[in-house]
């Protein structure tokens, strides 16, 4: 079951419980009918609102399920001056990427642009940008929030065959 199904099932359960309570109360029939109609109308409204929220980036301050994440890979970004910094993040231990919006901050936007330039300048141009402590509101600016992931170390050389003890020029047998 995905997150939307679980949230909608919880909404249906709460709406059903509230509707049943309002029907069982000793009120007039018109009040009971209004309570039932309100409960029934709540269901499509709740589903539509949940579906709409899925397409919007979440404010980074509201993330509390993944608040313990130490790093995230930035898959994409868009900056709108004065409005926000929109990032598409791949979090560790999460299967699908997620969209977030950071409040507009000029220094954060410059850090992100600089990290993207450094990642593009790496050999092959395929470096990735990482984000440190993505959900921790910190005023500590000693380390940048965004950085280009360092180039990976080359693979180790093949050391299965031992090197010769002495150099033998080609064509000369010892």
N, C-alpha and C positions, 0 to 999 in steps of 0.2 A: 504494500500500500504506500503510495507516495504522500508527500506532505499535504497536498491539496485534499486528498480523500480523507485523511485523518482529521484535518481541521473542519472540513464540511460535516463529517460524521459527528464531531463534537458539537458543532453548531446545531445540527438537527436534533441531537439528544437534548440539549439545553432548551431549544425552542419548543420541542415536544413536551418537556417537563413543565415549562411555564404555561403552555397552553392547557395541559391537563389540570394544573392547579387552578387556573382561572376558570375552567369549566366546572370544576367540582365545588367552587365556592357558592354559597347561597346568595346568588344574585338573580336579576331578572334575565329572561331569555335573550333580550336584545344585547345585554352586556356580554353574555356567554357567546353569542354569535359573533360579536365584534372581536372577542378574544381569539376565537377559532380562526376567523378570517385573517387576523393579524399574524397569527402563527403560521398559517399556510403561505401568506405573502412574504414572510420573512425568508423562507427557504430559497426561492429563486434570487432574491436580492442578495442574500449571503453568498450564494454560489457565484453570481456575477461579480461581486466585489472581490472575492478571493481570486477569481480568474484574472481580473484586471490587475490586481496587485502583483501577480506573477510576472507580468511583462515590464514592470517598472524596477529601476535600481533601488535597492534598499539603502537608506541613510546608514552610513557606517557606524554611527553612534548607537543604532538600534540592534546591532548584532550581538546577541548574548549566547547563542548556542555555540558559536565558534570563537568565543572571546579568548580562549586559551592559545590560539594559533600563534606560533612564533614567527612564521614567514608565510608568504604566499607568492605565487608567480603571477605577474601581470601579463595577461594575454592580449589586452587591448586597452586603450584609454582615449578619452576625449575631454578637452578642457573648454569650459565656457566661462570666460572672465566675468567675475561678479556673481556667478550662479553656483558653480561647483566643478569638481573634477570627477568625471565618471570613469570608473575602472572596471574591467572584467577580470576577476581573479580566479585562479585555480588554487584551492586550498588543499593542504595535505589531508589525507583521510576522507576527502569528499569526492565523490565520483564525477559530478558535473560542475562546470564553472558557474560562478555567480556574479551578478552585477551589483555594484555599490556606488554610492555617490559620497564624496568627501566634501566638506565645506570649502569654499574657495579660499585659497591661501596662496599668495604669489610665490613664496619661497618653496612651498611644496610642489607647485606646478613647475618651477624651475628645476627642482631636484628630479622630478619625473622626466622632463625633457632632456636633461643632462644624462641621466641613466639610459634613456632610449638611444641617444647619440653614441654613448660608449658601447652599448650592446651592438649597434650597427657597425661600429668600427672594428669589432673583433674579427679575426680571420674567418672567412666564410660568411660573415654578416648575419649569422644566425644566433647571436647571443640572446639571452633572455634577461628580462628585467625582474628583479625581486623586490618585495616590499617587506620591510622589517616591522614586526609587531603591528599588524594591520588594524587591530581593533582596540589598541590601548591608547587612550587619550593622554598623550605625554607632552609636556612642555620642554622636555630635554631635547635640545637640537644639536647636541654634540655629534651624533651620528645621523646621517641622512635617512629619511624614511624609505627612499627608493635607491636602488643600486643595481649596476649591471653585474650579472652573475659572472664570476671569474671563468676564464677559459679552462676547460678540463685538462688534466695532466695527460700527456701522451701515453699510449700503452707501453708496458715494459718490453724491453728487447728480449728476443728469444735467446735464452741462455741454456738450452737443452744440450747443445754440443759444446764441449770445452774448446776454448781457443787453442791454436797450436802453440807449442813451447817456443819454437824458433821459427822465424820467417823463412820460408823456402820460395825463392823466385820461381816463376813459372818456367817449365822446361828443364829444370835442374833437379836431379834426384840425389838424395843424400846417401 
